[in-house]
Amino acid sequence: MARISAEVAGGANAIALLDTVARSEIDAWTLANSDDGYNVLVGSHGPTRKSCGGEFAPALLTFPSYETHPNVLNRALDSTAAGRYQLLHRWFAPYAKELNLPDFSPLSQDMIAIQQIRERGALELIQHGQFAMAIAACSNIWASLPGNSYGQHENSLASLAEIYKACGGQIAVG
């Protein structure tokens, strides 16, 4: 669960959205076997089934300190994404400066994600239960959200809505 308080994040729906993004970006096995994703590097995954049968072994890739963004390049994926919300290294310093953050701790990661959500106009949407619109507004941030142009695996809006509701989020009717 997000470490930021609902009051600071912008309400219970904002917390539920953070938890939904984390569960979209990072699989359940990796979340359970790490510090809830906060110390995870891109490329981590739990055991996965091969299309021809059998399983790929899990790969838990973590970083040891929250002092700063780890800036570890996964050459296979050409990405420095790290943390619960898979933030790229190039975005850490600007957000840390803007938000006056001392480190890449779980709270700092939550605050950056909330700022990203706010910048897309999605914080107000999610506060009013406009889940689908908030996801659409954030789809260019997180590759696992539907509607992005990254060409990576996207989770369906329906599956994300179920996660969001399970995390305590409320969806407006109508």
Backbone as a chain_set.jsonl record, in Angstrom:
{"seq": "MARISAEVAGGANAIALLDTVARSEIDAWTLANSDDGYNVLVGSHGPTRKSCGGEFAPALLTFPSYETHPNVLNRALDSTAAGRYQLLHRWFAPYAKELNLPDFSPLSQDMIAIQQIRERGALELIQHGQFAMAIAACSNIWASLPGNSYGQHENSLASLAEIYKACGGQIAVG", "coords": {"N": [[0.845, -1.18, 0.0], [0.397, 2.269, -0.66], [2.563, 4.648, 0.896], [2.173, 7.279, 1.489], [-0.022, 9.588, 3.105], [-3.628, 9.621, 2.919], [-4.68, 12.156, 3.152], [-2.549, 13.866, 2.353], [-2.106, 12.885, -0.201], [-4.445, 13.446, -1.569], [-6.826, 12.24, -1.07], [-8.775, 9.177, -0.519], [-9.337, 7.891, -2.95], [-7.182, 8.687, -4.504], [-5.077, 7.351, -3.256], [-5.897, 4.727, -3.774], [-5.628, 4.769, -6.55], [-2.83, 5.075, -6.802], [-2.025, 2.584, -5.721], [-3.178, 0.923, -7.615], [-1.775, 1.609, -9.967], [0.772, 0.725, -9.189], [0.289, -2.048, -8.987], [-0.294, -2.542, -11.588], [2.052, -1.926, -12.966], [3.949, -3.575, -11.724], [4.256, -7.002, -11.063], [2.29, -9.233, -8.927], [3.815, -11.185, -7.515], [6.38, -10.021, -7.445], [5.848, -7.632, -6.057], [5.132, -8.746, -3.582], [7.513, -9.944, -2.808], [9.349, -7.985, -2.392], [10.059, -4.663, -1.175], [7.277, -3.889, -1.261], [7.45, -3.116, -3.901], [8.799, -0.711, -3.93], [11.579, -0.828, -3.968], [12.325, -1.928, -6.398], [13.784, -2.795, -9.518], [13.438, -2.166, -13.049], [12.453, -4.89, -15.09], [12.211, -6.883, -13.26], [10.402, -9.785, -12.3], [7.878, -12.196, -11.491], [7.521, -15.828, -11.339], [6.796, -17.006, -14.569], [4.677, -18.397, -17.062], [5.744, -20.296, -19.84], [4.972, -20.155, -23.313], [5.178, -22.587, -24.556], [4.936, -24.382, -22.544], [6.006, -25.176, -19.168], [7.993, -23.023, -16.983], [9.318, -19.7, -16.69], [11.961, -18.781, -14.615], [11.63, -16.796, -11.625], [12.692, -13.361, -11.427], [14.077, -11.279, -9.309], [14.929, -8.121, -9.117], [16.532, -5.73, -7.37], [17.289, -2.632, -5.633], [19.657, -1.368, -3.221], [19.455, 0.945, -1.575], [17.64, 3.84, -0.578], [18.622, 6.331, -0.951], [18.962, 7.82, -3.304], [17.672, 7.891, -6.696], [18.354, 4.794, -8.263], [19.495, 4.627, -10.847], [20.118, 2.466, -12.654], [20.833, 0.915, -15.588], [18.89, -1.198, -17.48], [19.939, -3.061, -19.876], [18.768, -4.833, -21.709], [16.157, -3.956, -21.838], [16.504, -1.32, -22.279], [16.173, 0.7, -20.301], [15.933, 2.73, -17.365], [14.105, 2.514, -15.391], [12.743, 2.49, -12.119], [11.641, 1.606, -8.807], [8.4, 1.76, -7.139], [6.621, 2.889, -8.931], [7.948, 2.761, -11.249], [9.765, 4.83, -12.168], [11.65, 6.69, -14.465], [15.162, 7.391, -14.508], [15.907, 9.921, -15.557], [13.825, 11.6, -14.873], [13.859, 11.85, -12.151], [15.588, 13.804, -10.76], [14.527, 16.394, -11.61], [11.888, 16.245, -10.492], [12.495, 15.778, -7.791], [13.734, 18.169, -7.13], [11.672, 20.045, -7.687], [9.692, 19.229, -5.86], [11.041, 19.345, -3.53], [12.359, 17.055, -2.419], [14.177, 14.787, -0.366], [15.265, 12.348, -1.059], [14.917, 9.026, -2.546], [12.965, 7.638, -1.303], [10.166, 5.537, -0.191], [8.011, 7.352, 0.459], [8.806, 9.635, -0.984], [8.702, 8.589, -3.592], [5.944, 8.11, -3.796], [5.032, 10.757, -3.647], [6.098, 11.869, -5.979], [4.717, 10.355, -7.911], [2.07, 11.172, -7.382], [2.331, 13.857, -8.094], [2.844, 13.568, -10.845], [0.39, 12.494, -11.646], [-1.264, 14.635, -10.963], [-0.267, 16.596, -12.734], [-1.258, 15.675, -15.16], [-3.864, 16.266, -14.975], [-5.375, 14.401, -13.747], [-5.73, 13.995, -11.033], [-7.871, 15.473, -9.941], [-9.879, 14.279, -11.457], [-9.841, 11.6, -10.478], [-10.449, 12.034, -7.837], [-13.102, 12.617, -8.071], [-14.118, 10.211, -8.801], [-13.86, 9.474, -11.45], [-12.677, 7.169, -12.923], [-11.959, 5.821, -15.415], [-11.401, 8.01, -17.074], [-9.294, 9.167, -15.658], [-7.342, 7.153, -15.841], [-6.954, 7.156, -18.621], [-5.896, 9.727, -18.903], [-3.462, 9.401, -17.663], [-2.128, 7.547, -19.172], [0.065, 8.024, -20.803], [2.158, 8.148, -19.087], [2.6, 5.711, -17.683], [3.496, 2.667, -18.948], [2.036, 0.305, -18.743], [-0.605, 0.967, -18.653], [-3.779, 1.159, -20.334], [-4.053, 2.488, -23.646], [-1.688, 3.767, -24.168], [1.286, 4.631, -26.082], [3.491, 3.022, -26.146], [3.937, 0.444, -27.02], [4.158, -1.774, -25.434], [3.11, -4.419, -23.151], [-0.209, -3.921, -22.188], [-2.463, -3.485, -19.516], [-5.916, -4.311, -19.167], [-8.645, -1.961, -19.043], [-10.835, -2.875, -17.6], [-9.711, -4.87, -15.906], [-7.997, -3.277, -14.406], [-9.844, -1.592, -13.167], [-11.09, -3.378, -11.445], [-8.951, -3.965, -9.718], [-8.538, -1.393, -8.664], [-10.993, -0.938, -7.303], [-10.786, -3.006, -5.427], [-8.732, -1.988, -3.967], [-9.948, -0.056, -2.551], [-10.941, 2.094, -3.957], [-13.389, 4.342, -5.296], [-15.761, 4.374, -7.869], [-17.43, 6.624, -9.903], [-20.862, 6.612, -10.808], [-22.421, 6.793, -13.91]], "CA": [[0.0, 0.0, 0.0], [1.127, 3.535, -0.703], [2.994, 5.111, 2.221], [1.694, 8.645, 1.654], [-1.352, 9.616, 3.717], [-4.718, 10.011, 2.022], [-4.807, 13.611, 3.244], [-1.505, 14.489, 1.535], [-2.253, 12.41, -1.586], [-5.63, 14.013, -2.212], [-7.993, 11.433, -0.766], [-8.702, 7.716, -0.596], [-9.288, 7.469, -4.352], [-5.809, 8.904, -4.978], [-4.294, 6.225, -2.725], [-6.298, 3.541, -4.546], [-5.022, 4.882, -7.878], [-1.407, 4.743, -6.649], [-1.906, 1.134, -5.551], [-3.536, 0.324, -8.904], [-0.63, 1.798, -10.865], [1.835, -0.183, -8.742], [-0.084, -3.419, -9.345], [-0.268, -2.625, -13.044], [3.45, -1.867, -13.395], [4.756, -4.619, -11.076], [3.402, -8.164, -10.797], [2.0, -9.534, -7.526], [4.94, -11.898, -6.905], [7.459, -9.064, -7.202], [5.41, -6.765, -4.962], [5.169, -9.515, -2.336], [8.878, -10.36, -2.477], [10.185, -6.786, -2.322], [9.478, -3.679, -0.267], [6.047, -3.482, -1.943], [7.803, -2.527, -5.182], [9.561, 0.535, -3.797], [13.012, -1.057, -4.224], [12.379, -2.808, -7.568], [14.307, -2.313, -10.795], [12.741, -2.646, -14.233], [12.868, -6.227, -15.504], [11.833, -7.849, -12.229], [9.141, -10.488, -12.563], [7.663, -13.462, -10.82], [7.523, -16.968, -12.259], [5.836, -16.852, -15.663], [4.532, -19.581, -17.911], [6.196, -20.235, -21.232], [3.896, -20.536, -24.228], [5.356, -23.994, -24.922], [4.912, -25.163, -21.315], [7.078, -24.865, -18.236], [7.999, -21.677, -16.419], [10.533, -18.907, -16.558], [12.256, -18.541, -13.205], [11.445, -15.406, -11.234], [13.882, -12.503, -11.382], [13.854, -10.154, -8.411], [16.015, -7.153, -9.265], [16.267, -4.653, -6.423], [18.398, -1.746, -5.29], [19.858, -1.469, -1.779], [19.358, 2.182, -0.803], [16.687, 4.85, -1.038], [19.297, 7.631, -0.906], [18.663, 8.493, -4.562], [17.27, 6.95, -7.748], [19.53, 3.95, -8.495], [20.061, 4.844, -12.188], [20.663, 1.215, -13.194], [20.321, 0.68, -16.936], [18.614, -2.558, -17.926], [20.298, -2.976, -21.298], [17.814, -5.603, -22.514], [14.939, -3.156, -21.97], [16.94, 0.061, -22.508], [15.393, 1.486, -19.353], [16.432, 2.945, -16.005], [12.937, 2.583, -14.514], [12.953, 1.915, -10.79], [10.689, 1.962, -7.773], [7.025, 1.257, -7.181], [5.923, 3.438, -10.09], [8.883, 2.592, -12.364], [10.199, 6.154, -12.608], [12.925, 6.758, -15.175], [16.157, 8.215, -13.828], [15.95, 11.302, -16.055], [12.76, 12.39, -14.267], [13.985, 11.951, -10.693], [16.157, 15.078, -10.287], [13.579, 17.516, -11.729], [10.806, 16.124, -9.512], [13.065, 15.941, -6.451], [13.943, 19.61, -6.942], [10.366, 20.715, -7.655], [8.941, 18.844, -4.664], [11.962, 19.447, -2.394], [12.473, 15.712, -1.856], [15.551, 14.509, 0.044], [15.717, 11.002, -1.393], [14.031, 8.217, -3.394], [12.253, 6.794, -0.341], [8.778, 5.263, -0.568], [7.197, 8.562, 0.5], [9.199, 10.471, -2.123], [8.158, 7.969, -4.804], [4.506, 8.395, -3.798], [4.823, 12.178, -3.928], [6.366, 12.075, -7.409], [3.604, 9.778, -8.674], [0.92, 12.072, -7.226], [2.597, 15.045, -8.915], [2.635, 13.185, -12.242], [-1.06, 12.367, -11.808], [-1.78, 16.008, -10.919], [0.118, 17.284, -13.968], [-2.099, 15.2, -16.262], [-5.249, 16.625, -14.677], [-6.068, 13.185, -13.322], [-6.007, 13.969, -9.597], [-9.256, 15.921, -9.768], [-10.744, 13.241, -12.033], [-9.939, 10.436, -9.597], [-11.149, 12.48, -6.629], [-14.533, 12.581, -8.388], [-14.496, 8.855, -9.198], [-13.793, 9.315, -12.908], [-11.556, 6.245, -13.05], [-11.544, 5.604, -16.812], [-10.799, 9.243, -17.571], [-8.001, 9.337, -14.981], [-6.41, 6.196, -16.461], [-6.636, 7.669, -19.961], [-5.036, 10.902, -18.749], [-2.139, 8.958, -17.193], [-1.608, 6.442, -19.994], [1.369, 8.336, -21.39], [3.177, 8.046, -18.037], [2.865, 4.32, -17.331], [3.365, 1.813, -20.134], [1.089, -0.789, -18.527], [-1.98, 1.463, -18.714], [-4.324, 1.111, -21.695], [-4.098, 3.717, -24.412], [-0.374, 4.391, -24.362], [1.894, 4.37, -27.39], [4.805, 2.431, -25.904], [4.066, -0.849, -27.676], [4.39, -2.804, -24.428], [1.886, -5.029, -22.636], [-1.132, -3.035, -21.488], [-3.533, -4.129, -18.774], [-7.221, -3.819, -19.607], [-9.324, -1.036, -18.15], [-11.687, -3.671, -16.706], [-8.897, -5.497, -14.855], [-7.508, -2.205, -13.538], [-10.978, -1.132, -12.361], [-11.255, -4.36, -10.363], [-7.859, -3.711, -8.766], [-8.828, -0.101, -8.04], [-12.074, -1.132, -6.332], [-10.247, -3.843, -4.352], [-7.849, -1.112, -3.186], [-10.787, 0.908, -1.846], [-11.337, 3.204, -4.817], [-14.8, 4.491, -5.651], [-15.99, 4.792, -9.249], [-18.702, 7.333, -10.053], [-21.827, 5.998, -11.713], [-23.021, 7.731, -14.838]], "C": [[0.889, 1.242, 0.0], [1.431, 3.998, 0.716], [2.525, 6.54, 2.512], [0.307, 8.6, 2.293], [-2.394, 10.037, 2.682], [-4.87, 11.527, 2.009], [-3.797, 14.312, 2.335], [-1.682, 14.121, 0.061], [-3.422, 13.055, -2.315], [-6.859, 13.145, -2.037], [-7.782, 9.943, -0.971], [-8.645, 7.22, -2.038], [-7.893, 7.656, -4.935], [-4.896, 7.778, -4.496], [-4.619, 4.963, -3.515], [-5.704, 3.58, -5.951], [-3.532, 4.57, -7.815], [-1.215, 3.231, -6.547], [-2.247, 0.396, -6.842], [-2.385, 0.444, -9.892], [0.495, 0.845, -10.478], [1.531, -1.617, -9.162], [-0.171, -3.617, -10.848], [1.168, -2.713, -13.549], [4.278, -3.055, -12.9], [3.844, -5.784, -10.714], [3.314, -8.472, -9.299], [3.158, -10.241, -6.829], [6.058, -10.927, -6.534], [7.087, -8.103, -6.08], [5.545, -7.481, -3.621], [6.585, -9.854, -1.886], [9.87, -9.197, -2.446], [9.594, -5.883, -1.239], [8.257, -3.054, -0.948], [6.333, -2.735, -3.242], [8.681, -1.296, -5.093], [11.045, 0.372, -4.112], [13.254, -1.923, -5.458], [12.944, -2.085, -8.791], [13.479, -2.882, -11.939], [13.32, -3.998, -14.658], [12.571, -7.291, -14.469], [10.522, -8.515, -12.624], [9.084, -11.768, -11.748], [7.749, -14.601, -11.811], [6.447, -16.771, -13.326], [5.83, -18.099, -16.522], [5.066, -19.309, -19.309], [5.045, -20.682, -22.122], [3.985, -22.006, -24.608], [5.336, -24.906, -23.695], [6.106, -24.833, -20.439], [6.982, -23.43, -17.747], [9.351, -21.016, -16.581], [10.737, -18.686, -15.069], [12.004, -17.071, -12.87], [12.775, -14.651, -11.245], [13.55, -11.29, -10.52], [15.08, -9.251, -8.458], [15.691, -5.963, -8.374], [17.497, -3.763, -6.25], [18.452, -1.605, -3.769], [19.577, -0.215, -0.959], [18.341, 3.123, -1.436], [17.305, 6.247, -1.062], [18.991, 8.474, -2.145], [18.148, 7.447, -5.553], [18.497, 6.115, -8.112], [20.203, 4.129, -9.854], [20.785, 3.608, -12.711], [20.015, 0.979, -14.555], [20.122, -0.809, -17.167], [18.813, -2.527, -19.434], [19.306, -3.722, -22.19], [16.542, -4.798, -22.788], [15.232, -1.691, -22.282], [16.169, 1.018, -21.604], [16.104, 1.583, -18.01], [15.281, 2.994, -15.003], [13.206, 1.861, -13.198], [11.853, 2.389, -9.854], [9.287, 1.466, -8.058], [6.266, 1.713, -8.423], [6.827, 3.48, -11.318], [9.264, 3.929, -13.001], [11.548, 6.062, -13.311], [13.87, 7.717, -14.457], [16.102, 9.674, -14.277], [14.878, 12.196, -15.434], [12.955, 12.608, -12.775], [14.473, 13.326, -10.235], [15.186, 16.251, -10.457], [12.435, 17.449, -10.71], [11.321, 16.31, -8.094], [13.266, 17.423, -6.143], [12.604, 20.33, -6.783], [9.619, 20.467, -6.348], [9.781, 18.916, -3.391], [12.095, 18.109, -1.659], [13.929, 15.398, -1.524], [16.125, 13.205, -0.485], [14.723, 10.328, -2.342], [13.263, 7.221, -2.518], [10.836, 6.492, -0.828], [7.892, 6.515, -0.558], [7.529, 9.487, -0.668], [8.656, 9.911, -3.43], [6.659, 8.229, -4.912], [4.245, 9.846, -4.188], [5.087, 12.502, -5.398], [5.203, 11.549, -8.242], [2.355, 10.656, -8.571], [1.117, 13.332, -8.063], [2.391, 14.737, -10.398], [1.142, 13.084, -12.554], [-1.7, 13.759, -11.852], [-1.483, 16.744, -12.224], [-0.732, 16.876, -15.163], [-3.562, 15.561, -16.054], [-6.049, 15.46, -14.133], [-6.371, 13.148, -11.83], [-7.447, 14.399, -9.33], [-10.234, 14.885, -10.336], [-10.936, 12.083, -11.062], [-10.638, 10.807, -8.291], [-12.661, 12.447, -6.829], [-14.982, 11.219, -8.922], [-14.468, 8.591, -10.683], [-12.587, 8.447, -13.265], [-11.07, 6.107, -14.486], [-10.869, 6.843, -17.383], [-9.43, 9.492, -16.936], [-6.955, 8.4, -15.575], [-6.0, 6.691, -17.842], [-5.677, 8.856, -19.872], [-3.609, 10.518, -18.37], [-1.478, 7.925, -18.094], [-0.272, 6.752, -20.648], [2.492, 8.33, -20.353], [3.586, 6.595, -17.842], [2.507, 3.389, -18.483], [2.33, 0.711, -19.966], [-0.369, -0.337, -18.582], [-2.488, 1.45, -20.148], [-4.323, 2.489, -22.348], [-2.761, 4.396, -24.612], [0.177, 4.034, -25.733], [3.26, 3.708, -27.262], [5.01, 1.087, -26.595], [4.397, -1.98, -26.721], [3.051, -3.383, -23.99], [1.071, -3.99, -21.872], [-2.145, -3.881, -20.734], [-4.861, -3.52, -19.215], [-7.813, -2.866, -18.573], [-10.18, -1.807, -17.149], [-10.874, -4.308, -15.582], [-8.359, -4.446, -13.892], [-8.624, -1.667, -12.645], [-11.237, -2.09, -11.201], [-10.184, -4.171, -9.294], [-8.156, -2.44, -7.973], [-9.919, -0.237, -6.974], [-11.604, -1.979, -5.156], [-9.32, -3.044, -3.433], [-8.63, -0.007, -2.468], [-11.233, 2.096, -2.665], [-12.816, 3.173, -5.149], [-14.903, 5.013, -7.08], [-17.371, 5.425, -9.336], [-19.581, 6.603, -11.056], [-22.391, 7.101, -12.605], [-22.104, 8.689, -15.48]], "O": [[1.976, 1.256, 0.578], [0.643, 3.763, 1.631], [2.489, 6.953, 3.671], [-0.456, 7.666, 2.046], [-2.082, 10.715, 1.704], [-5.158, 12.114, 0.966], [-4.154, 15.251, 1.623], [-1.437, 14.943, -0.821], [-3.396, 13.194, -3.538], [-7.834, 13.294, -2.773], [-6.768, 9.504, -1.513], [-7.972, 6.229, -2.32], [-7.465, 6.863, -5.774], [-4.04, 7.307, -5.245], [-3.716, 4.212, -3.885], [-5.319, 2.541, -6.488], [-3.016, 3.871, -8.687], [-0.344, 2.666, -7.208], [-1.662, -0.648, -7.13], [-2.057, -0.522, -10.581], [1.106, 0.223, -11.347], [2.417, -2.324, -9.641], [-0.124, -4.749, -11.328], [1.463, -3.489, -14.458], [5.204, -3.491, -13.583], [2.781, -5.583, -10.126], [4.151, -8.031, -8.511], [3.46, -9.935, -5.676], [6.615, -11.003, -5.439], [7.927, -7.789, -5.235], [6.014, -6.899, -2.644], [6.824, -10.033, -0.691], [11.083, -9.406, -2.47], [8.724, -6.306, -0.478], [8.213, -1.846, -1.18], [5.58, -1.847, -3.643], [9.255, -0.879, -6.099], [11.702, 1.343, -4.486], [14.288, -2.586, -5.55], [12.624, -0.926, -9.056], [12.888, -3.955, -11.812], [14.53, -4.215, -14.591], [12.668, -8.482, -14.763], [9.643, -7.883, -13.21], [10.108, -12.338, -11.37], [8.018, -14.381, -12.991], [5.314, -16.41, -13.009], [6.851, -18.768, -16.686], [4.864, -18.236, -19.877], [4.229, -21.507, -21.711], [2.971, -22.615, -24.949], [5.685, -26.082, -23.798], [7.098, -24.278, -20.911], [6.026, -22.715, -18.048], [10.389, -21.677, -16.607], [9.777, -18.431, -14.342], [12.149, -16.202, -13.729], [13.842, -15.245, -11.089], [12.832, -10.388, -10.95], [16.132, -9.579, -7.908], [14.698, -5.268, -8.59], [18.599, -4.111, -6.674], [17.425, -1.708, -3.098], [19.468, -0.311, 0.263], [18.202, 3.191, -2.657], [16.587, 7.239, -1.182], [18.786, 9.684, -2.05], [18.189, 6.25, -5.27], [19.585, 6.672, -8.258], [21.383, 3.807, -9.993], [21.929, 3.694, -13.158], [18.794, 0.859, -14.657], [21.066, -1.592, -17.064], [17.965, -2.03, -20.174], [19.033, -3.286, -23.309], [15.926, -4.943, -23.844], [14.312, -0.909, -22.522], [15.593, 2.005, -22.062], [16.782, 0.651, -17.576], [15.462, 3.467, -13.881], [13.804, 0.785, -13.163], [11.223, 3.423, -10.073], [9.026, 0.836, -9.083], [5.378, 1.013, -8.91], [6.517, 4.147, -12.306], [9.107, 4.131, -14.205], [12.476, 5.43, -12.808], [13.445, 8.716, -13.877], [16.239, 10.574, -13.448], [15.005, 13.42, -15.463], [12.29, 13.46, -12.186], [13.826, 13.953, -9.396], [15.033, 17.041, -9.525], [12.055, 18.468, -10.133], [10.651, 16.937, -7.275], [13.0, 17.874, -5.029], [12.425, 21.126, -5.861], [8.993, 21.372, -5.797], [9.3, 18.592, -2.305], [11.961, 18.043, -0.437], [14.822, 15.708, -2.313], [17.328, 12.967, -0.381], [13.813, 10.968, -2.87], [12.954, 6.109, -2.946], [10.357, 7.121, -1.773], [7.101, 6.711, -1.481], [6.626, 10.061, -1.277], [8.2, 10.669, -4.287], [6.158, 8.534, -5.994], [3.338, 10.129, -4.971], [4.38, 13.317, -5.992], [4.752, 12.216, -9.173], [1.659, 10.86, -9.566], [0.168, 13.821, -8.676], [1.827, 15.552, -11.128], [0.69, 13.538, -13.605], [-2.571, 14.023, -12.681], [-2.349, 17.436, -12.759], [-0.905, 17.666, -16.091], [-4.411, 15.2, -16.87], [-7.277, 15.527, -14.067], [-7.194, 12.342, -11.397], [-8.158, 13.745, -8.568], [-11.293, 14.646, -9.756], [-12.061, 11.633, -10.844], [-11.342, 9.983, -7.707], [-13.414, 12.27, -5.871], [-16.093, 11.087, -9.435], [-15.002, 7.579, -11.137], [-11.606, 8.926, -13.835], [-9.877, 6.262, -14.745], [-9.874, 6.735, -18.099], [-8.513, 9.973, -17.602], [-5.812, 8.801, -15.791], [-4.82, 6.648, -18.191], [-4.753, 8.973, -20.677], [-2.66, 11.222, -18.712], [-0.37, 7.474, -17.802], [0.458, 5.831, -21.015], [3.659, 8.491, -20.709], [4.776, 6.277, -17.836], [1.36, 3.337, -18.928], [1.793, 0.225, -20.962], [-1.274, -1.171, -18.559], [-1.724, 1.701, -21.079], [-4.558, 3.508, -21.699], [-2.702, 5.492, -25.17], [-0.406, 3.227, -26.456], [4.093, 3.818, -28.161], [6.147, 0.638, -26.739], [4.866, -3.035, -27.149], [1.992, -2.906, -24.399], [1.596, -3.273, -21.02], [-2.631, -4.884, -21.256], [-4.918, -2.349, -19.592], [-7.516, -2.957, -17.382], [-10.247, -1.436, -15.977], [-11.3, -4.29, -14.428], [-8.274, -4.695, -12.689], [-8.378, -1.322, -11.489], [-11.566, -1.655, -10.098], [-10.48, -4.213, -8.1], [-8.036, -2.424, -6.748], [-9.78, 0.291, -5.871], [-11.975, -1.711, -4.013], [-9.147, -3.387, -2.264], [-8.035, 0.876, -1.85], [-11.846, 3.019, -2.129], [-13.417, 2.106, -5.268], [-14.222, 5.968, -7.456], [-18.361, 4.838, -8.899], [-19.089, 6.044, -12.036], [-22.778, 8.174, -12.143], [-22.538, 9.517, -16.28]]}, "num_chains": 1, "name": "protein.A"}
